[in-house]
Amino acid sequence: MEKPCLFGADYSVYVRIARLALLEKGVEHKRVPIDIFAEGGPSASYLERHPFGRIPAFEHDDFRLYETAAITRYVDEAFDGPRLQPVAPRRWARMNQIVSIADGYLYPHLVWGIYVERVSKPATGIAADEERIAASLSKAAISLAALSDLIGDAPWFCGPELTLADLYVAPMFDYFLMTPEGREMIGHHPNLESWWAHIAARPSVGMTDFSKLQERHA
């Protein structure tokens, strides 16, 4: 069997989630750079892989797949290595709940509403939209409180073992914590600070570190 191939860009939150899953499973894989922000957008050949023109896309032998949730679950099921999805129904449901929270609330507000406005846009000479930041900070406060409640005293979001829930939240937190607001807000939740220190120390997170990128997009 050929090595699986991941198509995308290192700056992408969702490409990083897929990479984290592959690395945590110990799966050797190839990477093909795809910059959806390049002039002209994705190529016609890439749109055959992902008709919506987003990243990542994935291929394993003759099996093509897109959508990060599908890719990460496939990686967990198709390859040997530590399980990234709980077996117990309640923990599995909790994992799916947190993935949904990440998609629906963390990504639009922590990444686009705060990081992009506070860091990414000003870096290119575009003024931050302070009204958008203020609105996203309100949503971020709710999100952090909810995550703090869900993780409780556990080391990981679904209990004693790392799962896809942690791999989803980590890249979004990484961008968020590049902002002064993010660093201040996480200080109100010591259990989330502890979780972040725990996951930030993992080799997979270090190997995909956003801070090493010269140009960052979300």
DAFEN-V82439 format. One record per residue. NEAR is the number of other ideal C-beta (glycine too) atoms within 8 Angstrom. Layout:
# DAFEN-V82439
near
NEAR
NEAR
This chain:
# DAFEN-V82439
near
3
6
6
12
12
16
14
15
11
9
10
12
11
12
14
12
13
16
13
14
15
12
12
13
13
8
10
4
9
7
9
8
6
12
6
10
4
6
3
3
6
8
5
5
6
12
10
6
10
12
5
5
9
7
12
14
14
14
11
11
6
3
6
8
11
12
6
9
8
9
15
14
10
11
15
13
6
6
9
4
8
7
8
13
10
12
6
6
5
6
12
11
8
13
15
8
9
15
12
8
12
13
10
8
11
15
13
10
13
15
15
11
15
17
15
11
15
13
12
12
12
10
7
6
4
6
5
9
8
7
6
9
14
8
9
15
12
8
12
16
9
9
13
13
9
9
14
10
7
10
12
6
4
9
6
14
14
13
7
5
9
10
14
13
14
13
14
13
13
13
14
14
13
13
15
15
10
10
11
6
11
15
9
7
12
14
7
5
12
5
10
12
10
9
13
12
8
10
11
10
7
10
6
10
13
9
8
12
8
13
6
4
8
2
5
10
8
12
